[in-house]
Amino acid sequence: MTTHTDTGTPTTYSARPVPPSALAQLRVADDAGRACVPYTAVEGGDPLRCCLRLSVPGESIALVSYAPLRRWAAETGAEPGAYDEQGPVFVHAAECGGPAPSEEYPFARAGALRALRRYDTAGRIVGGRLLEIPEATGEGFDQAFAEAFADPAVALVHVRAVEYGCFHFEVRRP
């Protein structure tokens, strides 16, 4: 997914959803070892990490525990040690086809607080920052990612909601 700033200028930062291979596993048992329990979204508005959009009423979704750094480490051979954490994420209960092309970062609501955690190639935290999403949401994220990747040690950034600690999406070094 290529993202754009609010002015329509392309950027090199891409919000990555939970990978399809991980989703297939999470729809059976999550990263805490619990069975996936689908339910019907009544109100909608849950941030779906499989397709990077909000749920709508009537969709079959599930709340599962996901360990994004553990999954990345397994893919890259990193050893995150104590930095490996898991938390709740909403996903479609069945395969959904992933995110549609978008010109915005997902779940970017002006005024919302996000923690951007920076990790090195070993999977260890090498910094982070709090981002209060500005009105120009794309520009705010672009600036935060540019700042993160200005440090050559940073391999990826996890974006999390401050209020619940939920993982929203990952951005890897362009």
C-alpha positions, 0 to 999 in steps of 0.5 A: 500500500502506498500512502500519500500526504494530505497534499497528494504527494506520494511518500515512501512509507507504507502501512503494513497490515497483519500478514495473510500467513499470520491471519490464517493462524490467528483465525485458528488460535491467537498468539496467546494460544486461545481459540479464535471466537468470531462475533458479529459487529453490532455498532462497527468502528473496530479497527481491523488490522487485516484490511486497515479499515474500520468494521461496519455493523453486521461483519463477522470479526474477532478480537485476537491476541497478536505479537507483531514483533515476534512474528517479524522476528521469526521472519527475519531471524531477530531475537527481540527478547523481553521486547516481544509483547502481544496485545489485542487486535480486531480482524475479520473472522474469515479471509477478507482480501487485505487493504484496498489502495488508500491515500491515507494512513489507517486509523488516522484521526486528528487529535488521537494519540499514537505511540510510535515504537522504533525497533532495530534489526535485532528487534530491540527498542531504539526509541519512540515518540508520542504523536498527537495526530494533527489535522494534516494527518498524513503530514504528521505521520510522514514527519514522524516516520522520517524522524524515525528512519533518520536513525540508521539503526531503525528497521521498523516502527510499530504504531500503537493506540495510546489509550488501549496499547493496541497495535495499529500497523507497522512501517518498515524502512523504505 
